[in-house]
Amino acid sequence: MKSVVALCAIFLAAFLVAGVSSDAGRSACKDESEIGQTYTHHFDAAKYWLCETLGTPAKEVDCPAGLAYMHLLKECIPWASYIWKKPEMPPTVA
C-alpha cells in the first residue's frame, strides 16, 4: 500500500512540474507601452522580466546577490524589506 501511495505522489509531482512554465509572467513585449517596463518573475523573487525591444520576449534579469525584485517599487531591494504580492500578468504574454 505504501508503494502505491508513493508511486501516486511521484506521478502527481511529475504532472504538476510538467504543467508549470518557468516563463510565467514573461511579457511578449508586443505593445509599445511595455518597452522599458519590468514585470515580476513568477517563480524567483530575485529575478524580473525586462522589455527592451518591441516584438521580442522580455529578458530575464537577476537582482544583485542578497536582493529581491519588488514590483511596486520597480527595483531590487534587500530581502528583509521584501513583501510578497500576488504576481500579475503583463499586458502581452510570451
Secondary structure, 3 states (H helix, E strand, C coil): CHHHHHHHHHHHHHHHHHCCCCCCCCECCCCHHHCCCEEECCCCCCEEEECCCCCCCCEEEECCCCEEEECCCCEEEEHHHCCCCCCCCCCCEC
